[in-house]
Amino acid sequence: MNTASNAQLVAATLAGAWRADGLPLRLSRGDLARVSPLLMESGAAALGWRRVHATPALRDCPEANTLCQGGRLLALEDVRNCRAVEHVVALLNDAGIEPLIVKGWSVARAYADSYLRPYGDIDLVAPPGQYDAVCEVLRPHALPKRSKPEIGQMVLDCGIAWKVCTVDLHRHLNSAHMPPVETLFERSTHVSVGSAHARLLCMEDQLRHVITHFLRHGAWRPLWLCDVAALVEGLPADFDWTRCLSDDRHIADWIAATITLAHRLLGCRVGHVPASVADVAVPAWFERTVLREWDAPFPIQLSNTPALQIPRRLSDVRLWLRARWPNAVRATVGIRGACNTAPRLPYQIAHVGMGIRRYIAAVAAERRARTRA
Amino acid sequence: MTHSVSRPLARSEGLILRELDGETLVYDRERSEATCLNEVVAKVWRRCDGATTAEGIAETIDEEHGIRVDERSVWLALELLSNAHLLSAPVELPSEIVHARTRRQFLQRVGTTAAIAVPVLLSITVPTPAQAASCGAIGAFCETNVHCCSGLCVGIRCL
């Protein structure tokens, strides 16, 4: 008898969980016990609970309890998060600034209920030329010891918004894969956040951003592919595929492969998507890499790895190497490589080299800045 | 000193509420505690206006929702709510309840069957599920390893 891998269980549990209609789940209690911690740790507890809740045979079993409690907590957290987003956006509105909201809150709107898609940060893009102005507005509310305003990361005392909230402020969105910020704002749409006002990426940019984000981070989080699936299923009839795919062939291929993968792994409905996008050949290494990540979908699997010092024990060497070795998806996308069937090892080696170069450059720049100071 | 009351008043300050799948979820900001109320307890709680007695609450729920709630069930719900600090002041429990304090004893006395709705209040206590947050790329500022995608924070930079 074949035993499903952790990754297969994760995929089976999350399939269609973002939709309004709760799909019953075909899973044994033993498998549920196995998949629960994986879903909890990867931020998909609420999605998992939604499927379990729709399955009478599983709903009340003890193995479902952790997911149930996790789902409840995320539902409460969602209320706090929404108020925090409103609070931060209102602060900026008072200064005449309408920021662009990306990732977390903006993607959660594609789900049947926003609590299904948890988020920790409030990701904002400053309007062109207003980055410093946004910083000035937020800085007085930032907790100095926990904030790094120089890189746009601010932990704010949200006061009436019920919580301390983390703002991740961007000047632009990964410029290698996304249009310039001026273009993003031109195409953006207006959205109300409670009584405040902000901008959202147009659907074409939103889908492209979510997919490139999933890829740049090595596809380790199943929730990110759910984002893709939820967005794809909710695309409007006038969705402009040419704009989304861009004229960069590599990016277009990656987007098509990711949507096809979302269909294959999570049952994303793609009837309305052109076959050239939703039914392409996905390189075997791509699917294999994603499933390997989902076998243990934890944010930082390497938090216990030894730091830069040379490892002394053999067991440390493995961890040390693993910490530095990018998976095939992250390596290829990181150096703007093609999504084809060629071997990935050269990309991975190149990615490591690029990382070392960047690190040295960053340290050198910091030393120069310190010397000047 | 807090006085107990016989006409309970629901607490409204410092709470975050959310309805989910027929349950009412409550987060107490002051105590940092999350609680889940089943339908019966939630209905009792919403009728705690400081003017209605337990008997009145039972009648209202019966009339408005067709849910048969025994007065003793209301008292049990009030005790649960009081213990969870969701009432403005502790309730003054009748002697019958005081002498049958455990839930099991109480339910035995009620002789509960499926015909009477049973109040249930649960604490939500699990490790906080992960939120969806990204991590620092190579060269990004960091304080600990968990801030970096690579899991390695060297000095103040992600490697």
Chai-1 contact restraints between the chains, C-beta under 6 A:
chainA,res_idxA,chainB,res_idxB,connection_type,confidence,min_distance_angstrom,max_distance_angstrom,comment,restraint_id
A,M40,B,P129,contact,1.0,0.0,6.0,A-B,restraint_1
A,E41,B,A130,contact,1.0,0.0,6.0,A-B,restraint_2
A,G43,B,A130,contact,1.0,0.0,6.0,A-B,restraint_3
A,G43,B,Q131,contact,1.0,0.0,6.0,A-B,restraint_4
A,G43,B,A132,contact,1.0,0.0,6.0,A-B,restraint_5
A,A45,B,P129,contact,1.0,0.0,6.0,A-B,restraint_6
A,T66,B,V126,contact,1.0,0.0,6.0,A-B,restraint_7
A,Q69,B,I124,contact,1.0,0.0,6.0,A-B,restraint_8
A,Q69,B,V126,contact,1.0,0.0,6.0,A-B,restraint_9
A,G70,B,V126,contact,1.0,0.0,6.0,A-B,restraint_10
A,G70,B,P129,contact,1.0,0.0,6.0,A-B,restraint_11
A,R72,B,L25,contact,1.0,0.0,6.0,A-B,restraint_12
A,R72,B,C36,contact,1.0,0.0,6.0,A-B,restraint_13
A,R72,B,I124,contact,1.0,0.0,6.0,A-B,restraint_14
A,L73,B,I124,contact,1.0,0.0,6.0,A-B,restraint_15
A,L74,B,P129,contact,1.0,0.0,6.0,A-B,restraint_16
A,A75,B,R18,contact,1.0,0.0,6.0,A-B,restraint_17
A,A75,B,L20,contact,1.0,0.0,6.0,A-B,restraint_18
A,A75,B,L25,contact,1.0,0.0,6.0,A-B,restraint_19
A,L76,B,I16,contact,1.0,0.0,6.0,A-B,restraint_20
A,L76,B,R18,contact,1.0,0.0,6.0,A-B,restraint_21
A,L76,B,L25,contact,1.0,0.0,6.0,A-B,restraint_22
A,L76,B,Y27,contact,1.0,0.0,6.0,A-B,restraint_23
A,L76,B,A34,contact,1.0,0.0,6.0,A-B,restraint_24
A,V79,B,I16,contact,1.0,0.0,6.0,A-B,restraint_25
A,V79,B,R18,contact,1.0,0.0,6.0,A-B,restraint_26
A,P118,B,Q131,contact,1.0,0.0,6.0,A-B,restraint_27
A,P118,B,A132,contact,1.0,0.0,6.0,A-B,restraint_28
A,Y119,B,Q131,contact,1.0,0.0,6.0,A-B,restraint_29
A,Y119,B,A132,contact,1.0,0.0,6.0,A-B,restraint_30
A,G120,B,Q131,contact,1.0,0.0,6.0,A-B,restraint_31
A,G120,B,A133,contact,1.0,0.0,6.0,A-B,restraint_32
A,D121,B,A133,contact,1.0,0.0,6.0,A-B,restraint_33
A,K148,B,F141,contact,1.0,0.0,6.0,A-B,restraint_34
A,I151,B,F141,contact,1.0,0.0,6.0,A-B,restraint_35
A,L223,B,A132,contact,1.0,0.0,6.0,A-B,restraint_36
A,I300,B,V146,contact,1.0,0.0,6.0,A-B,restraint_37
A,I300,B,G151,contact,1.0,0.0,6.0,A-B,restraint_38
A,L302,B,G151,contact,1.0,0.0,6.0,A-B,restraint_39
A,S303,B,N145,contact,1.0,0.0,6.0,A-B,restraint_40
A,S303,B,V146,contact,1.0,0.0,6.0,A-B,restraint_41
A,S303,B,G151,contact,1.0,0.0,6.0,A-B,restraint_42
A,T305,B,G151,contact,1.0,0.0,6.0,A-B,restraint_43
A,A307,B,V154,contact,1.0,0.0,6.0,A-B,restraint_44
A,L308,B,V154,contact,1.0,0.0,6.0,A-B,restraint_45
A,A323,B,S150,contact,1.0,0.0,6.0,A-B,restraint_46
A,A323,B,G151,contact,1.0,0.0,6.0,A-B,restraint_47
A,A323,B,L152,contact,1.0,0.0,6.0,A-B,restraint_48
A,G355,B,I138,contact,1.0,0.0,6.0,A-B,restraint_49
A,R358,B,I138,contact,1.0,0.0,6.0,A-B,restraint_50
A,R358,B,G139,contact,1.0,0.0,6.0,A-B,restraint_51
A,Y359,B,I138,contact,1.0,0.0,6.0,A-B,restraint_52
A,Y359,B,G139,contact,1.0,0.0,6.0,A-B,restraint_53
A,Y359,B,L159,contact,1.0,0.0,6.0,A-B,restraint_54
A,A362,B,G139,contact,1.0,0.0,6.0,A-B,restraint_55
A,A362,B,R157,contact,1.0,0.0,6.0,A-B,restraint_56
